[in-house]
Amino acid sequence: MVGLDKATVIEDVEVDDEQNAVVVHVRPRRATKRRCGRCGVRAPGYDRGEGRRRWRCLDLGTVQCSLEADSPRVECPTHGPTVAQVPWARHGAGHTRDFDDQVAWLVTHTPKSAVSELMRIAWRTVGSVISRVVAEGRADHDPFDGLRRIGIDEISYKRGHRYLTVVVDHDSGRLVWAAVGRDKATLRGFFDLMGEQRCGKIAVVSADGAEWIADVVRERCLAATLYIDSFHVVQWATAALDEVRREVWNAARRGGMTEHARDLKGARFALWKNPEDLTRRQRGKLAQIAKTNAPLYRAYLLKEQLRLAIRHKGVISLTMLDEWFCWAARCRIPAFVELGRKIRRHLPGIEAAMLHKVSNALVESTNTKLRVLHRMAFGFREPEHLIALALLDRGGYCPPLPGRSTPALAALG
Ligand SMILES: [Zn+2]
């Protein structure tokens, strides 16, 4: 019932009436005894450590349950005096392996309040649990093995004041690495972990055109082509369009055209969305803008034209892009004139992505998912826990529920 295997001997079971809990007294079987808790190497005994201690395990129905055992230390040749390994829990954990795994599974499948309440643990504890689970998964399976095509991006947390740099694998769709910061030093940390040899095998790096990323990639990945995702180019265009919308909205407000200003404010989503996804009401809004606000409508068409140009792959899109440049240069909308210049500056990277058909869908979906995670991880104080949650969910490290079959590395949905 408590999910122990042959490596563990049960010595006694008692009911703790005061705490309404069951305590199961256990010891490791002789063959699994006296190993270093960190590396698993056999080592001579050192001392009795802190004596008897307890590990929370999964509830027995409505009753809480713990394992209790000695926790002696061994003298590891590498790690020195270390608490000995136990078959039922990860090193340094206050919960059993099954308990940890269930928390990790729940946190990727249910709201956080449900996890805390169901498992009767604080949200802080959830953070340490998933950090342990992810660390073990990464130790078992080299996350950098066979990387050829990667995407580098930044995501904000703490309401846009702090940033994480993230690396995704375009081939598997997995998040492979994340760290606090968005600068050269942070990204160099990733390539340091990769090592020179593996860096040399990276063929494609996609990014958003940021100079700090481009510089470090050129410095470390000598064989790589740097691409700029069309996803990011569309983001630039959307930002330019939003700038125009804000300007005409402010002008309308200042000019006392309150009704027109209100319409413009409501038109935000109509301008943002792809035309094929518009609702009938939003299409109406757009038609109205076409009639009443020529510059804003022109900006909208410029954005749409650019989106279509880079969505098509290959030579056609390059021709469309050329035409777009001419239009942008003479459109007399400062935000789009500037956008035209920016795109020209980054043209080699954008063309490379269009000609070689790098999939942006993966980065985009990872980004979307990370934003969801970020909202979910709001209660985490430590960014390390947020990173662990992201890796757990998008890196494929979510364990199966205890007692179910074990896929090697979970498939991503
Ligand atoms: Zn050791």
Residues whose N, C-alpha, C, O or C-beta is under 5 A from the ligand:
A	BS01	ZN	C36 R38 C39 C76 T78 H79
